[in-house]
Amino acid sequence: MSPTVGNDRPTHSADGGDVRALLTNVSARSSSRAELWTSFLAATGLARVAEVGVWKGDFAAALLAGCPAIDTYLMIDPWRHLDDWNKPANVATDTFETIRQEAMAKTDFAASRRRVMRGTTLEVVDTIDDGSLDFAYIDGDHTLRGIITDLIAMRPKIRAGGFLGGDDFCPSVWQHGPAYEPTLVCPAAVHVALAMRATIFALPFNQFLIAMPNGERGAGGFVDLGGRYGALDLASQVRPPHAGARARLRGALAALRRRAGRPRG
Ligand SMILES: C[S@@+](CC[C@H](N)C(=O)[O-])C[C@H]1O[C@@H](n2cnc3c(N)ncnc32)[C@H](O)[C@@H]1O
């Protein structure tokens, strides 16, 4: 993708080859997640951006400061305790209020460019016009329910040739250990992207970017720029309950049969 596309809707080739070149370049020279996205957005000149899951506003502040071309920045977050969200960031509602105020203070310098949308994705998404966004950054609920909901709900809001990106594209679903709901941004985002015939890129710092089809019908694909992601199956990470006990039992039965000189089965 040329960073100097001369219209107000920068776009990319159907096979994502130009996006790949740009992402390879910005990945190589970025030392943080914020730097990676700031470089990408600054290079593409994307203007209408949404962030799902804002927390304390550090990411929003970095993008608003580093990308003057952004004229609209939607900040979507309920900033309240959610009863059905088993993740470490689900703090008490009064703590969330302090966090919200911090997010506002950090982005006050760009108050005329931000639009604060307090609520979960599903609570606010219907107030966003279809096709009105160039880029949405998904960083809210990273469970299976959350990532599927956010990608499906936000997708129509992105114009043809726009982008859906996000955080917590972790090679392991056990990002927060067994006490918490697994993180399923990977592989769910890959499957959703391929269903949309879009190309999805795995980036450094556990980031992903989906280049939405721009009208031409592409095949889509998964491009792992850092080579960190192996098979996308779940069976290698998630075992059925009592799988260990069953395997031990099978082993013990086989040993008994061997001792008794009986054939298997
Ligand atoms: C990991 S934090 C976001 C971090 C932030 N993007 C950053 O880079 O600084 C996750 C945020 O997602 C929000 N969240 C959780 N469930 C959500 C949902 N269903 N819709 C929108 N936001 C959600 C939480 O309130 C929390 O502030």
PDBQT file of the ligand as one rigid body, heavy atoms in Angstrom, charges set to zero:
ROOT
HETATM    1  C1  LIG A 301      -7.393  -4.932  27.831  1.00  0.00    +0.000 C 
HETATM    2  S1  LIG A 301      -8.422  -3.598  28.199  1.00  0.00    +0.000 S 
HETATM    3  C2  LIG A 301      -8.179  -2.543  26.812  1.00  0.00    +0.000 C 
HETATM    4  C3  LIG A 301      -6.808  -1.921  26.713  1.00  0.00    +0.000 C 
HETATM    5  C4  LIG A 301      -6.702  -0.762  25.757  1.00  0.00    +0.000 C 
HETATM    6  N1  LIG A 301      -7.177  -1.089  24.430  1.00  0.00    +0.000 N 
HETATM    7  C5  LIG A 301      -5.276  -0.300  25.647  1.00  0.00    +0.000 C 
HETATM    8  O1  LIG A 301      -4.585  -0.721  24.715  1.00  0.00    +0.000 OA
HETATM    9  O2  LIG A 301      -4.814   0.472  26.495  1.00  0.00    +0.000 OA
HETATM   10  C6  LIG A 301     -10.008  -4.302  27.935  1.00  0.00    +0.000 C 
HETATM   11  C7  LIG A 301     -11.172  -3.312  28.017  1.00  0.00    +0.000 C 
HETATM   12  O3  LIG A 301     -12.281  -3.918  27.344  1.00  0.00    +0.000 OA
HETATM   13  C8  LIG A 301     -13.460  -3.495  27.933  1.00  0.00    +0.000 C 
HETATM   14  N2  LIG A 301     -14.520  -4.434  27.570  1.00  0.00    +0.000 N 
HETATM   15  C9  LIG A 301     -14.805  -5.631  28.130  1.00  0.00    +0.000 A 
HETATM   16  N3  LIG A 301     -15.855  -6.190  27.538  1.00  0.00    +0.000 NA
HETATM   17  C10 LIG A 301     -16.237  -5.345  26.557  1.00  0.00    +0.000 A 
HETATM   18  C11 LIG A 301     -17.276  -5.367  25.581  1.00  0.00    +0.000 A 
HETATM   19  N4  LIG A 301     -18.130  -6.388  25.519  1.00  0.00    +0.000 N 
HETATM   20  N5  LIG A 301     -17.380  -4.345  24.739  1.00  0.00    +0.000 NA
HETATM   21  C12 LIG A 301     -16.512  -3.295  24.799  1.00  0.00    +0.000 A 
HETATM   22  N6  LIG A 301     -15.514  -3.209  25.701  1.00  0.00    +0.000 NA
HETATM   23  C13 LIG A 301     -15.374  -4.232  26.566  1.00  0.00    +0.000 A 
HETATM   24  C14 LIG A 301     -13.132  -3.432  29.413  1.00  0.00    +0.000 C 
HETATM   25  O4  LIG A 301     -13.993  -2.562  30.098  1.00  0.00    +0.000 OA
HETATM   26  C15 LIG A 301     -11.673  -2.979  29.404  1.00  0.00    +0.000 C 
HETATM   27  O5  LIG A 301     -11.559  -1.598  29.639  1.00  0.00    +0.000 OA
ENDROOT
TORSDOF 0
